[in-house]
């Protein structure tokens, strides 16, 4: 009987994972603070928050347009010097992977 109970529990867990996967399927628009929560910034950068990183960057970043106007090579150099990532692209990829793990219920640190 415990074998079936164990299988039922496994099936519930698999169903839960399938439901979570369906929720995150497709495109999502996230703010930078959603994509880069404080625990991510503390773990992988020299900063406590995304706002602190922007303020320390030497670039004037008050709007999305300001951010988009930063030359990519200069922003990548800043990211490489102040984070554990070689580029902004790599940092975004790592943050997206963390977001997915969290949404799937695989929180390791927060």
DSSP file (Angstrom, degrees, kcal/mol; ACC not computed):
  #  RESIDUE AA STRUCTURE BP1 BP2  ACC     N-H-->O    O-->H-N    N-H-->O    O-->H-N    TCO  KAPPA ALPHA  PHI   PSI    X-CA   Y-CA   Z-CA
    1    1 A X     >        0   0    0      0, 0.0     4,-2.1     0, 0.0     3,-0.2   0.000 360.0 360.0 360.0 -39.0    0.0    0.0    0.0
    2    2 A X  H  >  +     0   0    0      1,-0.2     4,-2.6     2,-0.2     5,-0.2   0.812 360.0  61.4 -66.3 -28.1    2.8    2.5    0.8
    3    3 A X  H  > S+     0   0    0      2,-0.2     4,-2.2     1,-0.2    -1,-0.2   0.926 106.7  44.0 -62.3 -44.2    4.2    1.9   -2.7
    4    4 A X  H  > S+     0   0    0      2,-0.2     4,-2.8    -3,-0.2    -2,-0.2   0.906 112.2  52.7 -67.5 -40.9    1.0    3.2   -4.3
    5    5 A X  H  X S+     0   0    0     -4,-2.1     4,-2.3     1,-0.2    -2,-0.2   0.911 110.2  49.1 -59.9 -41.3    0.9    6.1   -1.8
    6    6 A X  H  X S+     0   0    0     -4,-2.6     4,-2.3     2,-0.2    -1,-0.2   0.898 111.4  48.5 -64.3 -40.8    4.5    6.9   -2.9
    7    7 A X  H  X S+     0   0    0     -4,-2.2     4,-2.7     2,-0.2    -2,-0.2   0.873 109.6  52.8 -67.4 -37.0    3.5    6.7   -6.5
    8    8 A X  H  X S+     0   0    0     -4,-2.8     4,-2.4     2,-0.2    -2,-0.2   0.915 110.0  48.3 -63.0 -42.2    0.5    8.9   -5.9
    9    9 A X  H  X S+     0   0    0     -4,-2.3     4,-2.2     2,-0.2    -2,-0.2   0.903 111.8  49.5 -63.9 -41.4    2.8   11.5   -4.3
   10   10 A X  H  X S+     0   0    0     -4,-2.3     4,-2.7     2,-0.2    -2,-0.2   0.914 110.4  50.8 -62.8 -42.7    5.2   11.3   -7.2
   11   11 A X  H  X S+     0   0    0     -4,-2.7     4,-2.6     1,-0.2    -2,-0.2   0.897 109.2  50.4 -63.3 -40.3    2.4   11.7   -9.6
   12   12 A X  H  X S+     0   0    0     -4,-2.4     4,-2.5     2,-0.2    -1,-0.2   0.912 111.5  48.8 -62.8 -41.7    1.2   14.8   -7.7
   13   13 A X  H  X S+     0   0    0     -4,-2.2     4,-2.5     2,-0.2    -2,-0.2   0.920 112.1  47.9 -64.8 -43.3    4.7   16.3   -7.8
   14   14 A X  H  X S+     0   0    0     -4,-2.7     4,-2.4     2,-0.2    -2,-0.2   0.901 112.0  49.9 -63.8 -40.5    5.0   15.6  -11.6
   15   15 A X  H  X S+     0   0    0     -4,-2.6     4,-2.4     2,-0.2    -2,-0.2   0.908 110.4  50.7 -63.0 -41.5    1.6   17.1  -12.2
   16   16 A X  H  X S+     0   0    0     -4,-2.5     4,-2.4     2,-0.2    -2,-0.2   0.921 110.8  48.2 -62.2 -45.1    2.6   20.2  -10.2
   17   17 A X  H  X S+     0   0    0     -4,-2.5     4,-2.5     1,-0.2    -1,-0.2   0.897 110.7  51.5 -62.3 -40.6    5.8   20.5  -12.2
   18   18 A X  H  X S+     0   0    0     -4,-2.4     4,-2.1     2,-0.2    -2,-0.2   0.907 110.3  48.9 -63.0 -41.8    3.9   20.2  -15.4
   19   19 A X  H  X S+     0   0    0     -4,-2.4     4,-1.8     2,-0.2    -2,-0.2   0.912 112.1  48.2 -64.2 -42.6    1.5   22.9  -14.4
   20   20 A X  H  X S+     0   0    0     -4,-2.4     4,-1.5     1,-0.2    -2,-0.2   0.902 110.4  51.8 -64.8 -40.6    4.4   25.2  -13.4
   21   21 A X  H  X S+     0   0    0     -4,-2.5     4,-0.8     1,-0.2    -1,-0.2   0.902 108.3  51.6 -62.1 -40.6    6.1   24.6  -16.7
   22   22 A X  H  < S+     0   0    0     -4,-2.1     3,-0.4     1,-0.2    -1,-0.2   0.868 106.1  55.9 -64.2 -36.0    2.9   25.4  -18.6
   23   23 A X  H  < S+     0   0    0     -4,-1.8    -1,-0.2     1,-0.2    -2,-0.2   0.847 113.0  39.7 -64.9 -34.6    2.7   28.7  -16.6
   24   24 A X  H  < S+     0   0    0     -4,-1.5    -1,-0.2    -3,-0.2    -2,-0.2   0.476  88.2 117.5 -97.2  -1.2    6.2   29.8  -17.7
   25   25 A X     <  +     0   0    0     -4,-0.8     2,-0.2    -3,-0.4    -3,-0.0  -0.379  67.9  15.0 -64.0 142.0    5.9   28.6  -21.3
   26   26 A X  S    S-     0   0    0     -2,-0.1     2,-0.3     2,-0.0    -3,-0.0  -0.497 107.6 -24.2  95.0-162.9    6.2   31.3  -23.9
   27   27 A X        -     0   0    0     -2,-0.2     2,-0.4     2,-0.0    -2,-0.0  -0.613  53.2-171.5 -91.1 146.4    7.3   34.9  -23.6
   28   28 A X        -     0   0    0     -2,-0.3     2,-0.7     2,-0.0    -2,-0.0  -1.000  17.0-143.8-136.5 138.1    7.3   37.0  -20.4
   29   29 A X        +     0   0    0     -2,-0.4     2,-0.4     0, 0.0    -2,-0.0  -0.912  27.9 177.7-101.3 118.9    8.0   40.6  -19.9
   30   30 A X        -     0   0    0     -2,-0.7     2,-0.1     4,-0.0    -2,-0.0  -0.924  28.5-121.6-120.3 144.3    9.8   41.2  -16.7
   31   31 A X     >  -     0   0    0     -2,-0.4     4,-2.4     1,-0.1     3,-0.3  -0.395  34.6-108.6 -72.2 162.6   11.1   44.4  -15.1
   32   32 A X  H  > S+     0   0    0      1,-0.2     4,-2.7     2,-0.2    -1,-0.1   0.859 121.6  54.1 -62.2 -34.2   14.8   44.5  -14.4
   33   33 A X  H  4 S+     0   0    0      2,-0.2    -1,-0.2     1,-0.2     5,-0.1   0.812 109.5  48.1 -72.3 -27.3   14.1   44.3  -10.7
   34   34 A X  H >4 S+     0   0    0     -3,-0.3     3,-0.5     1,-0.1    -2,-0.2   0.895 116.8  42.1 -72.9 -41.2   12.0   41.2  -11.3
   35   35 A X  H 3< S+     0   0    0     -4,-2.4     2,-0.4     1,-0.3    -2,-0.2   0.840 124.7  36.7 -73.6 -33.5   14.7   39.6  -13.4
   36   36 A X  T 3< S-     0   0    0     -4,-2.7    14,-0.4    -5,-0.2    -1,-0.3  -0.614  81.4-177.4-119.8  70.0   17.5   40.7  -11.1
   37   37 A X    X>  -     0   0    0     -3,-0.5     4,-2.2    -2,-0.4     3,-0.8  -0.172  43.4 -99.5 -64.8 164.6   16.2   40.4   -7.6
   38   38 A X  H 3> S+     0   0    0      1,-0.3     4,-2.9     2,-0.2     5,-0.2   0.864 122.1  56.6 -55.5 -40.7   18.4   41.5   -4.7
   39   39 A X  H 3> S+     0   0    0      1,-0.2     4,-1.7     2,-0.2    -1,-0.3   0.869 108.5  48.3 -62.9 -33.8   19.4   38.0   -3.8
   40   40 A X  H <> S+     0   0    0     -3,-0.8     4,-2.4     2,-0.2     5,-0.3   0.934 112.3  48.3 -67.9 -46.1   20.7   37.5   -7.4
   41   41 A X  H  X S+     0   0    0     -4,-2.2     4,-2.0     1,-0.2     6,-0.5   0.912 112.5  48.4 -61.6 -43.3   22.6   40.9   -7.3
   42   42 A X  H  < S+     0   0    0     -4,-2.9    -1,-0.2     6,-0.4    -2,-0.2   0.868 115.5  45.2 -64.3 -36.7   24.2   40.0   -3.9
   43   43 A X  H  < S+     0   0    0     -4,-1.7    -2,-0.2    -5,-0.2    -1,-0.2   0.864 127.3  22.9 -76.0 -37.3   25.2   36.6   -5.1
   44   44 A X  H  < S+     0   0    0     -4,-2.4    40,-2.1     3,-0.1     2,-0.2   0.467 117.7  44.2-115.8  -3.2   26.7   37.5   -8.5
   45   45 A X  B  < S-A   83   0A   0     -4,-2.0    38,-0.2     2,-0.3    34,-0.0  -0.777  78.9-110.0-134.2 177.1   27.6   41.2   -8.4
   46   46 A X  S    S+     0   0    0     36,-1.8     2,-0.3    -2,-0.2    -4,-0.1   0.279  94.3  81.1 -87.1   9.3   29.4   43.8   -6.3
   47   47 A X        -     0   0    0     -6,-0.5    -2,-0.3    35,-0.2    -3,-0.1  -0.810  69.0-144.6-122.3 156.4   26.0   45.4   -5.7
   48   48 A X  S    S+     0   0    0     -2,-0.3    -6,-0.4     1,-0.2     2,-0.3   0.770  86.3  13.0 -85.5 -29.7   23.0   44.9   -3.4
   49   49 A X  S  > S-     0   0    0     -8,-0.2     4,-1.8     1,-0.1    -1,-0.2  -0.929  73.3-112.5-143.3 163.8   20.4   46.0   -6.0
   50   50 A X  H  > S+     0   0    0    -14,-0.4     4,-2.6    -2,-0.3     5,-0.2   0.888 118.7  56.0 -63.4 -39.4   20.0   46.7   -9.6
   51   51 A X  H  > S+     0   0    0      1,-0.2     4,-2.5     2,-0.2    -1,-0.2   0.897 105.8  50.6 -60.9 -40.7   19.4   50.3   -8.7
   52   52 A X  H  > S+     0   0    0      2,-0.2     4,-1.8     1,-0.2    -1,-0.2   0.891 109.5  51.3 -64.1 -39.3   22.8   50.4   -6.9
   53   53 A X  H  X S+     0   0    0     -4,-1.8     4,-0.7     2,-0.2    -2,-0.2   0.932 110.8  47.6 -64.2 -45.0   24.5   48.9   -9.9
   54   54 A X  H >< S+     0   0    0     -4,-2.6     3,-1.0     1,-0.2     5,-0.4   0.928 111.5  50.7 -60.1 -44.6   23.0   51.6  -12.2
   55   55 A X  H 3< S+     0   0    0     -4,-2.5     3,-0.4     1,-0.3    -1,-0.2   0.832 113.8  45.2 -64.0 -31.5   23.9   54.4   -9.9
   56   56 A X  H 3< S+     0   0    0     -4,-1.8    -1,-0.3     1,-0.2    -2,-0.2   0.523  91.7  85.4 -87.3  -6.6   27.5   53.1   -9.7
   57   57 A X  S << S-     0   0    0     -3,-1.0    -1,-0.2    -4,-0.7    -2,-0.1   0.724  92.6-126.4 -72.6 -22.2   27.9   52.5  -13.4
   58   58 A X  S    S+     0   0    0     -3,-0.4     2,-0.4    -4,-0.4    -1,-0.1   0.408  77.1 110.0  86.9  -3.7   28.9   56.1  -14.4
   59   59 A X  S    S-     0   0    0     -5,-0.4     2,-0.9     2,-0.0    -1,-0.4  -0.822  76.6-118.6-103.1 145.5   26.1   56.2  -16.9
   60   60 A X        +     0   0    0     -2,-0.4     2,-0.6    -3,-0.1     3,-0.2  -0.754  39.9 174.1 -82.7 110.3   23.0   58.3  -16.4
   61   61 A X        +     0   0    0     -2,-0.9     3,-0.1     1,-0.1    -4,-0.0  -0.859  25.2 131.4-125.2  95.2   20.2   55.8  -16.4
   62   62 A X  S    S+     0   0    0     -2,-0.6     2,-0.3     1,-0.2    -1,-0.1   0.576  72.0  27.4-113.4 -19.7   16.8   57.4  -15.6
   63   63 A X  S  > S-     0   0    0     -3,-0.2     4,-1.9     1,-0.1    -1,-0.2  -0.877  82.9-105.2-137.6 167.6   14.7   55.8  -18.3
   64   64 A X  H  > S+     0   0    0     -2,-0.3     4,-2.5     1,-0.2     5,-0.2   0.884 122.2  55.1 -59.7 -38.7   14.6   52.7  -20.5
   65   65 A X  H  > S+     0   0    0      2,-0.2     4,-1.7     1,-0.2    -1,-0.2   0.902 103.7  53.6 -63.7 -41.2   15.8   54.9  -23.4
   66   66 A X  H  4 S+     0   0    0      1,-0.2     4,-0.5     2,-0.2     3,-0.3   0.935 111.1  47.1 -56.3 -46.1   18.9   56.0  -21.3
   67   67 A X  H >< S+     0   0    0     -4,-1.9     3,-1.3     1,-0.2    -2,-0.2   0.919 110.8  50.7 -63.2 -44.3   19.7   52.4  -20.7
   68   68 A X  H 3< S+     0   0    0     -4,-2.5    -1,-0.2     1,-0.2    -2,-0.2   0.753 103.9  60.6 -66.2 -24.2   19.3   51.4  -24.4
   69   69 A X  T 3< S+     0   0    0     -4,-1.7     2,-0.3    -3,-0.3    -1,-0.2   0.565  77.3 107.0 -81.2  -8.7   21.6   54.3  -25.4
   70   70 A X  S <  S-     0   0    0     -3,-1.3     2,-0.1    -4,-0.5     5,-0.0  -0.554  84.9-107.8 -70.1 128.8   24.6   53.0  -23.5
   71   71 A X     >  -     0   0    0     -2,-0.3     4,-2.3     1,-0.1     3,-0.4  -0.369  24.5-131.8 -58.1 131.3   27.1   51.6  -26.0
   72   72 A X  H  > S+     0   0    0      1,-0.2     4,-2.8     2,-0.2     5,-0.2   0.865 103.9  52.5 -56.4 -41.4   27.0   47.8  -25.7
   73   73 A X  H  > S+     0   0    0      1,-0.2     4,-1.9     2,-0.2    -1,-0.2   0.878 110.4  48.2 -65.9 -35.9   30.8   47.4  -25.5
   74   74 A X  H  > S+     0   0    0     -3,-0.4     4,-2.0     2,-0.2    -2,-0.2   0.900 113.1  47.1 -70.4 -40.0   31.0   49.9  -22.6
   75   75 A X  H  X S+     0   0    0     -4,-2.3     4,-2.7     2,-0.2    -2,-0.2   0.912 111.2  51.8 -67.3 -41.5   28.1   48.2  -20.7
   76   76 A X  H  X S+     0   0    0     -4,-2.8     4,-2.8    -5,-0.2    -2,-0.2   0.895 108.4  51.8 -60.4 -39.9   29.7   44.8  -21.2
   77   77 A X  H  X S+     0   0    0     -4,-1.9     4,-2.0     2,-0.2    -1,-0.2   0.911 110.5  48.0 -63.1 -42.0   33.0   46.1  -19.9
   78   78 A X  H  X S+     0   0    0     -4,-2.0     4,-1.6     2,-0.2    -2,-0.2   0.930 112.6  48.7 -62.8 -45.5   31.2   47.4  -16.8
   79   79 A X  H  X S+     0   0    0     -4,-2.7     4,-1.4     1,-0.2     6,-0.5   0.924 111.5  49.4 -61.2 -45.3   29.4   44.1  -16.3
   80   80 A X  H  < S+     0   0    0     -4,-2.8    -1,-0.2     6,-0.3    -2,-0.2   0.873 113.5  46.7 -62.8 -37.2   32.7   42.1  -16.7
   81   81 A X  H  < S+     0   0    0     -4,-2.0    -1,-0.2    -5,-0.2    -2,-0.2   0.758 123.8  30.3 -76.3 -25.2   34.5   44.4  -14.2
   82   82 A X  H  < S+     0   0    0     -4,-1.6   -36,-1.8    -3,-0.3     2,-0.3   0.352 116.7  44.4-122.3   5.4   31.7   44.3  -11.5
   83   83 A X  B  < S-A   45   0A   0     -4,-1.4   -38,-0.2     2,-0.3   -42,-0.0  -0.801  84.8-104.2-137.1 179.4   29.9   41.0  -11.8
   84   84 A X  S    S+     0   0    0    -40,-2.1     2,-0.3    -2,-0.3   -39,-0.1   0.246  93.5  90.3 -88.1  12.2   30.7   37.3  -12.2
   85   85 A X        -     0   0    0     -6,-0.5    -2,-0.3   -41,-0.2    -3,-0.1  -0.843  69.9-143.2-115.6 146.7   29.7   37.5  -15.9
   86   86 A X  S    S+     0   0    0     -2,-0.3    -6,-0.3     1,-0.1     2,-0.3   0.624  84.5   6.5 -80.2 -12.5   31.7   38.3  -19.0
   87   87 A X  S  > S-     0   0    0     -8,-0.2     4,-1.9     1,-0.1     5,-0.1  -0.982  73.9-105.1-160.7 165.9   28.9   40.3  -20.6
   88   88 A X  H  > S+     0   0    0     -2,-0.3     4,-2.7     2,-0.2     5,-0.2   0.875 119.1  57.2 -63.4 -39.7   25.4   41.7  -20.2
   89   89 A X  H  > S+     0   0    0      1,-0.2     4,-2.4     2,-0.2    -1,-0.2   0.937 107.5  46.7 -58.0 -48.2   24.0   38.8  -22.3
   90   90 A X  H  > S+     0   0    0      1,-0.2     4,-2.3     2,-0.2    -1,-0.2   0.877 111.8  51.5 -63.5 -38.1   25.5   36.2  -20.0
   91   91 A X  H  X S+     0   0    0     -4,-1.9     4,-2.3     2,-0.2    -1,-0.2   0.919 110.7  47.9 -65.1 -43.5   24.2   38.0  -16.9
   92   92 A X  H  X S+     0   0    0     -4,-2.7     4,-2.5     2,-0.2    -2,-0.2   0.901 110.8  51.9 -64.1 -40.1   20.7   38.1  -18.4
   93   93 A X  H  X S+     0   0    0     -4,-2.4     4,-2.3     2,-0.2    -2,-0.2   0.923 110.7  47.4 -62.0 -44.8   20.8   34.4  -19.3
   94   94 A X  H  X S+     0   0    0     -4,-2.3     4,-2.2     1,-0.2    -1,-0.2   0.905 112.5  49.6 -63.6 -41.7   21.9   33.5  -15.8
   95   95 A X  H  X S+     0   0    0     -4,-2.3     4,-2.5     2,-0.2    -2,-0.2   0.900 109.9  51.0 -65.1 -40.7   19.1   35.7  -14.3
   96   96 A X  H  X S+     0   0    0     -4,-2.5     4,-2.4     2,-0.2    -1,-0.2   0.909 109.7  50.3 -63.2 -41.6   16.5   34.1  -16.6
   97   97 A X  H  X S+     0   0    0     -4,-2.3     4,-2.5     2,-0.2    -2,-0.2   0.904 111.0  48.9 -62.8 -41.0   17.6   30.6  -15.6
   98   98 A X  H  X S+     0   0    0     -4,-2.2     4,-2.5     2,-0.2    -2,-0.2   0.907 110.1  51.8 -63.2 -42.1   17.3   31.6  -11.9
   99   99 A X  H  X S+     0   0    0     -4,-2.5     4,-2.5     2,-0.2    -2,-0.2   0.917 110.7  47.9 -61.4 -43.8   13.8   33.0  -12.6
  100  100 A X  H  X S+     0   0    0     -4,-2.4     4,-2.2     2,-0.2    -2,-0.2   0.931 110.8  50.5 -63.9 -46.2   12.8   29.8  -14.2
  101  101 A X  H  X>S+     0   0    0     -4,-2.5     5,-3.1     1,-0.2     4,-0.5   0.913 111.9  48.4 -58.0 -42.3   14.2   27.7  -11.3
  102  102 A X  H ><5S+     0   0    0     -4,-2.5     3,-1.2     1,-0.2     5,-0.2   0.932 111.6  48.6 -64.5 -45.7   12.3   29.8   -8.8
  103  103 A X  H 3<5S+     0   0    0     -4,-2.5    -1,-0.2     1,-0.3    -2,-0.2   0.817 109.4  53.6 -64.5 -30.2    9.0   29.6  -10.8
  104  104 A X  H 3<5S-     0   0    0     -4,-2.2    -1,-0.3    -5,-0.2    -2,-0.2   0.563 122.3-107.8 -81.0  -8.7    9.4   25.8  -11.0
  105  105 A X  T <<5S+     0   0    0     -3,-1.2     2,-0.4    -4,-0.5    -3,-0.2   0.664  82.1 126.7  92.5  17.5    9.8   25.6   -7.3
  106  106 A X      < +     0   0    0     -5,-3.1     2,-0.5    -6,-0.2    -4,-0.1  -0.378  30.8 166.1-102.9  53.9   13.6   24.9   -7.2
  107  107 A X        +     0   0    0     -2,-0.4     3,-0.1    -5,-0.2    -5,-0.0  -0.570   8.0 165.9 -71.1 119.7   14.5   27.7   -4.8
  108  108 A X        +     0   0    0     -2,-0.5     2,-0.3     1,-0.4    -1,-0.2   0.776  66.4   5.0-101.6 -39.0   18.0   27.1   -3.6
  109  109 A X              0   0    0      1,-0.1    -1,-0.4     0, 0.0   -70,-0.0  -0.996 360.0 360.0-145.0 146.6   18.8   30.5   -2.1
  110  110 A X              0   0    0     -2,-0.3   -71,-0.1    -3,-0.1    -1,-0.1   0.279 360.0 360.0-158.2 360.0   17.0   33.7   -1.5
